[in-house]
């Protein structure tokens, strides 16, 4: 059974979500929470953020072979890794948008509202290169966002969407005996996804329009 640092002991820094070694307080996930395994994603995020170009590029290739199987934090880290190479800036922006759409969708399906703060922390970990690629090239963002939404619609989510529950307050104290406390009813998911897509595209359109007003 994996030991998972509490929400305060996990952060996003330069695209990585890693345990803060100085944080001593940890919790032992129980019940259904103990079946959520973040370790493969954490390992991949570390590789994508490696200072070794060879290790980083190998991780990029692996993720791109099966992106549908990756948790959203891995897609954020992929975007950061790609942004290092100027020639792949557009790909970096694309995978960031896919990662954000999926992260927001997972967050809104999660019953624990406190866990949704993880989406904000992921955004705080965007690299400067990735931020600049979007800020200075706003005119190209809408087509990329549309492409990301289309990709999200056509590709399955072959990962454990419950990952985000481990970043919430409920997971810390819950015995995990009631699986219904993790997610909103599946009957509500289609409407949630539609709202996520619509809201994401609108926010990108508004951001791109700001540039035109200068």
MARVOMI-930612 format. One record per residue (C-alpha): residue in one letter; x, y negated, z negated; residue number from 1. Coordinates in nm, 4 decimals. Layout:
MARVOMI-930612
code;px;py;pz;pos
A;X;Y;Z;NUM
...
//
This chain:
MARVOMI-930612
code;px;py;pz;pos
X;0.0000;0.0000;0.0000;1
X;0.1546;-0.3315;0.1037;2
X;0.2101;-0.6088;-0.1490;3
X;0.0956;-0.9388;-0.0039;4
X;0.2032;-1.2814;-0.1369;5
X;-0.0852;-1.4997;-0.2501;6
X;-0.2085;-1.7812;-0.0306;7
X;0.0297;-2.0287;-0.1934;8
X;0.3210;-1.8004;-0.1152;9
X;0.2636;-1.7952;0.2557;10
X;0.3308;-2.0845;0.4839;11
X;0.3826;-2.1764;0.8430;12
X;0.7226;-2.3213;0.9180;13
X;0.8626;-2.3583;1.2669;14
X;0.6074;-2.1067;1.3868;15
X;0.6753;-1.8486;1.1167;16
X;0.4434;-1.7269;0.8450;17
X;0.6813;-1.5858;0.5870;18
X;0.6767;-1.5118;0.2129;19
X;0.8217;-1.7934;0.0034;20
X;1.0911;-1.6143;-0.1915;21
X;1.0782;-1.8648;-0.4747;22
X;0.7117;-1.7859;-0.5346;23
X;0.6955;-1.5171;-0.7991;24
X;0.3181;-1.4731;-0.8259;25
X;0.1896;-1.1977;-0.6008;26
X;-0.1278;-0.9985;-0.5816;27
X;-0.1961;-0.6391;-0.4981;28
X;-0.4777;-0.6135;-0.2407;29
X;-0.7388;-0.3694;-0.3580;30
X;-1.0076;-0.1665;-0.1903;31
X;-1.0894;-0.2749;0.1621;32
X;-0.8309;-0.5545;0.1455;33
X;-0.5571;-0.2947;0.1023;34
X;-0.6397;-0.1548;0.4469;35
X;-0.5345;-0.4793;0.6179;36
X;-0.1719;-0.4528;0.7252;37
X;0.0091;-0.7764;0.8131;38
X;0.3558;-0.6241;0.8208;39
X;0.3837;-0.5553;1.1966;40
X;0.2671;-0.9095;1.2732;41
X;0.5055;-1.0590;1.0191;42
X;0.7940;-0.8632;1.1686;43
X;0.7087;-0.9790;1.5189;44
X;0.6771;-1.3412;1.4089;45
X;1.0238;-1.3208;1.2536;46
X;1.1674;-1.1850;1.5781;47
X;0.9967;-1.4522;1.7869;48
X;1.1502;-1.7163;1.5611;49
X;1.4978;-1.5649;1.5676;50
X;1.7976;-1.7903;1.6287;51
X;1.9274;-1.5160;1.8559;52
X;1.8129;-1.5824;2.2105;53
X;1.8412;-1.2164;2.3037;54
X;1.6256;-1.1033;2.0109;55
X;1.3735;-1.3781;2.0729;56
X;1.3417;-1.2996;2.4448;57
X;1.3014;-0.9275;2.3729;58
X;1.0186;-1.0085;2.1315;59
X;0.8538;-1.2337;2.3896;60
X;0.8592;-0.9516;2.6448;61
X;0.7031;-0.7080;2.3980;62
X;0.4213;-0.9440;2.3037;63
X;0.3443;-1.0258;2.6661;64
X;0.3163;-0.6555;2.7468;65
X;0.0102;-0.6318;2.5201;66
X;-0.1058;-0.9775;2.4084;67
X;-0.4572;-0.8556;2.3276;68
X;-0.3143;-0.6475;2.0445;69
X;-0.1526;-0.9442;1.8700;70
X;-0.2918;-1.1291;1.5704;71
X;-0.3272;-1.5056;1.6302;72
X;-0.0198;-1.5985;1.4183;73
X;0.1894;-1.3920;1.6609;74
X;0.0451;-1.5868;1.9560;75
X;0.1344;-1.9142;1.7843;76
X;0.4877;-1.7842;1.7338;77
X;0.4975;-1.6707;2.0970;78
X;0.4041;-2.0225;2.2059;79
X;0.6834;-2.1681;1.9941;80
X;0.9338;-1.9191;2.1344;81
X;0.8359;-1.9984;2.4932;82
X;0.8508;-2.3730;2.4328;83
X;1.2272;-2.3471;2.3814;84
X;1.2616;-2.2954;2.7577;85
X;1.1564;-2.6019;2.9573;86
X;1.0567;-2.3874;3.2561;87
X;0.8030;-2.2009;3.0404;88
X;0.6389;-2.5019;2.8769;89
X;0.3056;-2.4453;3.0502;90
X;0.3016;-2.0810;2.9414;91
X;0.3770;-2.1940;2.5873;92
X;0.0813;-2.4323;2.5873;93
X;-0.1444;-2.1630;2.7314;94
X;-0.0619;-1.9075;2.4620;95
X;-0.0993;-2.1694;2.1920;96
X;-0.4531;-2.2384;2.3130;97
X;-0.5333;-1.8669;2.3230;98
X;-0.3932;-1.8282;1.9725;99
X;-0.5899;-2.1228;1.8391;100
X;-0.9177;-2.0073;1.9939;101
X;-0.8727;-1.6640;1.8411;102
X;-0.7593;-1.7974;1.5049;103
X;-1.0591;-2.0293;1.4779;104
X;-1.2956;-1.7517;1.5822;105
X;-1.1511;-1.5166;1.3196;106
X;-1.1687;-1.7938;1.0599;107
X;-1.5340;-1.8691;1.1280;108
X;-1.6212;-1.5004;1.1128;109
X;-1.4594;-1.4834;0.7696;110
X;-1.6989;-1.5364;0.4792;111
X;-1.4291;-1.6818;0.2559;112
X;-1.4244;-2.0480;0.3557;113
X;-1.0944;-2.1039;0.1735;114
X;-0.9196;-1.8670;0.4165;115
X;-0.9988;-2.1020;0.7030;116
X;-0.7254;-2.3355;0.5834;117
X;-0.4790;-2.0930;0.7401;118
X;-0.5697;-2.2272;1.0844;119
X;-0.4508;-2.5715;0.9747;120
X;-0.1272;-2.4263;0.8404;121
X;-0.0667;-2.2449;1.1664;122
X;-0.1083;-2.5723;1.3538;123
X;0.1410;-2.7409;1.1245;124
X;0.3997;-2.4879;1.2388;125
X;0.3989;-2.5901;1.6053;126
X;0.7454;-2.6687;1.7377;127
X;0.8343;-3.0216;1.8440;128
X;0.8830;-2.8965;2.2003;129
X;0.5329;-2.7542;2.2070;130
X;0.3834;-3.0711;2.0614;131
X;0.5656;-3.2838;2.3185;132
X;0.4583;-3.0595;2.6067;133
X;0.0976;-3.1343;2.5196;134
X;0.1281;-3.4984;2.4185;135
X;0.3164;-3.6134;2.7261;136
X;0.1303;-3.3958;2.9762;137
X;-0.2284;-3.4419;2.8681;138
X;-0.3510;-3.4547;3.2252;139
X;-0.2852;-3.0823;3.2596;140
X;-0.4354;-2.9684;2.9310;141
X;-0.7989;-2.9254;3.0323;142
X;-0.7256;-2.6662;3.3048;143
X;-0.4988;-2.4795;3.0629;144
X;-0.7676;-2.4796;2.7935;145
X;-1.0239;-2.3543;3.0437;146
X;-0.7858;-2.0785;3.1486;147
X;-0.7233;-1.9844;2.7841;148
X;-1.0968;-1.9638;2.7122;149
X;-1.1489;-1.7494;3.0214;150
X;-0.8654;-1.5192;2.9137;151
X;-1.0122;-1.4925;2.5652;152
X;-1.3523;-1.4025;2.7106;153
X;-1.2163;-1.1318;2.9374;154
X;-0.9669;-0.9643;2.7058;155
X;-1.0483;-0.7504;2.4007;156
X;-0.9305;-0.8294;2.0488;157
X;-0.7323;-0.5171;1.9752;158
X;-0.6102;-0.6333;1.6370;159
X;-0.7544;-0.6427;1.2865;160
X;-0.9607;-0.9624;1.2818;161
X;-0.9787;-0.9351;0.9019;162
X;-0.6149;-1.0535;0.8761;163
X;-0.7243;-1.4015;0.7751;164
X;-0.9110;-1.2797;0.4667;165
X;-0.5765;-1.2194;0.2930;166
X;-0.5134;-1.5951;0.3058;167
X;-0.8267;-1.6746;0.1065;168
X;-0.9009;-1.7009;-0.2635;169
X;-1.1550;-1.4191;-0.2751;170
X;-0.9004;-1.1537;-0.1741;171
X;-0.6864;-1.2398;-0.4759;172
X;-0.9438;-1.1445;-0.7370;173
X;-1.1759;-0.9090;-0.5549;174
X;-1.1748;-0.5337;-0.6231;175
X;-1.2507;-0.4912;-0.2535;176
X;-1.5400;-0.2546;-0.3099;177
X;-1.7831;-0.4426;-0.0867;178
X;-1.6720;-0.4639;0.2772;179
X;-1.9627;-0.6981;0.3485;180
X;-1.7878;-0.9777;0.1582;181
X;-1.5185;-1.0075;0.4251;182
X;-1.7041;-1.1071;0.7416;183
X;-2.0185;-1.2721;0.8643;184
X;-2.2787;-1.0323;1.0101;185
X;-2.1781;-0.9100;1.3561;186
X;-2.5110;-1.0298;1.4923;187
X;-2.3816;-1.3854;1.4432;188
X;-2.0491;-1.3356;1.6204;189
X;-2.1595;-1.4124;1.9791;190
X;-2.3001;-1.7504;1.8754;191
X;-1.9853;-1.8250;1.6748;192
X;-1.7640;-1.7438;1.9727;193
X;-1.9678;-1.9596;2.2077;194
X;-1.9426;-2.2504;1.9651;195
X;-1.5670;-2.1995;1.9310;196
X;-1.5188;-2.2091;2.3081;197
X;-1.7370;-2.5160;2.3522;198
X;-1.5789;-2.7052;2.0653;199
X;-1.2242;-2.6210;2.1722;200
X;-1.2780;-2.7383;2.5281;201
X;-1.4491;-3.0582;2.4129;202
X;-1.1642;-3.1416;2.1754;203
X;-0.9080;-3.0914;2.4530;204
X;-1.1121;-3.3033;2.6938;205
X;-1.1302;-3.5823;2.4362;206
X;-0.7558;-3.5586;2.3688;207
X;-0.6756;-3.5758;2.7411;208
X;-0.9119;-3.8720;2.7894;209
X;-0.7271;-4.0727;2.5247;210
X;-0.4237;-4.0879;2.7523;211
X;-0.6274;-4.2308;3.0383;212
X;-0.7433;-4.5132;2.8173;213
X;-0.3909;-4.6480;2.7670;214
//
